[in-house]
Amino acid sequence: MPKTVHTTRIAAPARTVHALVADVTVWPLMFEPNIHTEYVEGSRAEGRERIRVWAFAGSEIRTWTSERVLDPHALTVDFRQDEPAAPLTSMSGRWLAKDIGDGETLLELHHEFEVSGDEHFVLHALHQNSPAELAGVRIAAERPRTPYTFEDSLRIEAPPQAVFAFLYAADRWPERLPHVASLELSESAGGVQRMVMDTRSPDGAVHRSESVRVCRAEAGRIVYKQVRTPTVLVAHTGEWRLEGLPDGTTLATSRHSVILADAKARVAVRDALGANSRATLRRAKEFAEARGR
């Protein structure tokens, strides 16, 4: 059974490092390969949980569900994928934070796996992703920055499905949203979309961004990560969330979480991202309500 071990030395206490590994809600902002991670069942407080992950494996985007066992005393997190994607037939491993004295930690990331066929694809992905994830933990532990999260909401006189249709069809945004100059969209299985978008700012400048979106109509959610960010942002994730209300209307919410390169840019980032989100929500409202008439 092939095994790998990757390590990094971190100038932070081992318990701080373990807490970062344990909290999957911060992974998309901390781990470059990670697109989105969410709890399926259990919780960190219970010490046992199942999570679902969307992440890059090489140039591909894959999703899987893992069971995790968290031990805050041994400073370990053990994991095992439920149904590994081909060519994997099994995948498990361990995070281990070792106190090496003087307030420093040696963080180890272990993997062991089995494959049906060539193991080189898996080894390549592990040797690419593991150092990136370890570096993400090291940066977050040594230079902690609190994510800045904000939301904008709008009530829409239409069911969630109609609103979702507008948000999902991002390839139509250049003709539907004045601030979108152009947009290239591709989609793979499981509602995973890659998009390259040129956005106009109020001063007429055009800014290019690249994102990966996970679209889930059954949950009324589209989550995304900006994989090419402007210099003012270290990381940026977002969500379109649609809540069906008892009267048949929808509460549509746009949520952003960012790590700022410069805290002084907080107001400017809130204004720019919020303005575009509110404009999109207004157009979604017009679109969905018109379809219901």
Secondary structure, 3 states (H helix, E strand, C coil): CCEEEEEEEECCCHHHHHHHHHCHHHHHHHCCCEEEEEEEEEECCCCEEEEEEEEEECCEEEEEEEEEEEECCCCEEEEEECCCCCCEEEEEEEEEEEEEECCEEEEEEEEEEEECCCCHHHHHHHHHHHHHHHHHHHHHHHCCCCCEEEEEEEEECCCHHHHHHHHHCHHHHHHHCCCEEEEEEEEEHHHEEEEEEEEECCCCCEEEEEEEEEEEHHHCEEEEEEEECCCCEEEEEEEEEEEECCCCCEEEEEEEEEEECCHHHHHHHHHHHHHHHHHHHHHHHHHHHHHCC
